[in-house]
Amino acid sequence: MLCGNKFIQKLNRKYFGRNEPTDVIAFPLKDDIGPVDILGEVIISLDQVKSNALFYKVRFEQELALCIIHGILHLLGYRDGSQRQRSIMEQAQQAILEKAKSLKIV
């Protein structure tokens, strides 16, 4: 789901106790739905993606791709609560992003 800062801030406050916008939130689904398993939902604030792209001096599309990858990795079980977890997740993100670039997806 793509949204703005106002909506994602409400989610961040309700589910994580943080009263501020964030770039991406992932909600895993625990139920099997029909013949295909669905991992969950990834919610991305396009406002925050734009801010991040300007801050990190990267293209908007690259930052959006990174947020999508980050959200999907969370749904696959990656965590970023500790420095070690964050490092592992960042390595996975970069590897996927580089592969996407080589395939000219991003």
N, C-alpha and C positions, 0 to 999 in steps of 0.2 A: 504494500500500500504506500502510495506517495501522498504526503501531506505537508502542512506548514508547521512552523514553530509552535503556534498556539495549541494545536491538537496534540503534538508529540509531548509538549510540556505537561498537558493534563495527564497523559498516560504515564509519563515519568514520575509525576507526583503521586498518582494513585497506586502504581505498582511498585515503585522503588523508593518513594519518600523523598525524591529530589525535585524541588520546585524550580526547574530550569529546563530549557529545551536541550535536546541531544540530537545527534545525527541519525542514529539507528537504534531500534529496539526490536528484539526477536522474541516471539512467543511460541514455544513449542506446543504442538498438539499431542495429547497422549492417547487419543482414540484412533482406531483404524476407521477410515471412512470409505466404505465401498470396497471395490476390488483394488484400489490404489491407495497406498499409504501416503499421507500428507505430513510432511515434517512440521509445518507450522506457518506462522505469518512473520513477515519482515516488514516493519514500518519504518519509512525513511522520510525525514524532514528535508524537503528541497531547499528551504530557506537556510538550513544549517549546512547542507552540502555546498551551497553557493558561498557561504561564509568560509567554510573550510578550504574550498578551492582557492579563494583569494588569499587566505592566510598562508597556505602551503605552496602557493604559486604553481598550481597545476590546473589542467583543464577541468571544467565542470564534469564532463563525461567520465574522466578518469576518477575523480573523487566519488561520483555516483557509483561507478563500478566497484570501487573499494568498499563503499558502504553496503552494497548488495552482497559482496563476498563476505564481509564481516558478519552480516546478519545470518547468512546461510551457514557459516562456520559455527556460529552459536547454536543453530538448530541441529548441527551434527555433533554437538557436545563440547566444542572448544569453549574455554573460559578465559577471561582476562582480568581476574580479580587480583592475582599476585603478579609480581614482576616476571617470574618464570613462566607462568601461563600466558602472560601478555607477549613475551618473547616468542614462544612457540606459535601463538596465533598470528603474530605479525609475520613470521617466516612463512607460514602457510598462505597468508594473504598475498604476500609479495610473489610467491611462486605461482599462484593462480593468476594474479594480475599480469605477470610477465608472460605467462602462457597465452592469456587473452590478447595481449599486445602482439605476440608473434603470429597469432591467427587473425590479426587485424579486426578483432571484435571490439576492442577499445582503442 
